[in-house]
Amino acid sequence: MASSGAAFFDLDKTIIATSSSAAFSRPFMREGLVTRTDALRAAYAHFLFSVGGADERQTSRLRDALSELAKGWDVSKVTEIVSETVHDLIDPVVYQEALALIRRHQENGRDVVVVSASGGELVAPIATLLGADHWIASQMEIKDGTYTGQITFYAYGQHKATAIRELAAERGYDLDASYAYSDSITDAPMLNAVGHGFVVNPDRSLRRAAVKNGWGVLYFRKPVALRKADATGPAIASVLFVALGVVVGALFMRAARRRRLES
């Protein structure tokens, strides 16, 4: 049972430079699970995601559309497709800075937890690929080996924070000593659930939220082939960059807390 803090990482555009759901649309179409029209809709949703145009209402609509799309899919077929393609699709788009930070947390004795609104069928193999210790993801109802189209748990917004607290209670994590990283303002509850929240590649509104909440700020810029990065080790410059970001973030949060106490 762990007794120290953990590090919670959002997946899409935080660890990887894309949307995990959109990444698998091509093999799903090739295997007949989605049509070309479905793939185009997924590409449009990914475009909104990339430019930050998907607010909470739009994301909820996307959730409902995707759950309806998955209705009737054979679970074993989905598992097979993801297993066969996860290396080719995810390996090239992992941020080197995120990977260095993941390894740094693990070297310091912290469990790493991947937290994503994508389905567990996608998130679990990606977490394994990254060497993460645990994962939190959305869950869909399964009956007779197929998806019913009902979402039993949607790992989004406040639900992420709730799942983090439940996992912390189960594993004995000290949340005040824990870290969380995300690129999205919808993950504010997750960032506030730990003692050390960090935003990644923030836009203007997310930077303002970071100032208000005392979160640190990090920039991840370099996707790298995961197997190559693990074989050679993270570049020294990246390690120093991440370490500097953590130090600056800690100082930033300390100053923000001081301002709140003085106000």
Secondary structure, DSSP 8 states (H G I E B T S, - for coil): ---S-EEEEE-BTTTBSS-HHHHTHHHHHHTTSS-HHHHHHHHHHHHHHHHT---HHHHHHHHHHHHHHHTT-BHHHHHHHHHHHHHHHHGGGEEHHHHHHHHHHHHTT-EEEEEEEEEHHHHHHHHHHHT-SEEEEEEEEEETTEEEEEEEE---THHHHHHHHHHHHHHT--GGG-EEEES-GGGHHHHHTSSEEEEES--HHHHHHHHHHT-EEE----EE-HHHHHHH---HHHHHHHHHHHHHHHHHHHHHHHHHHH-
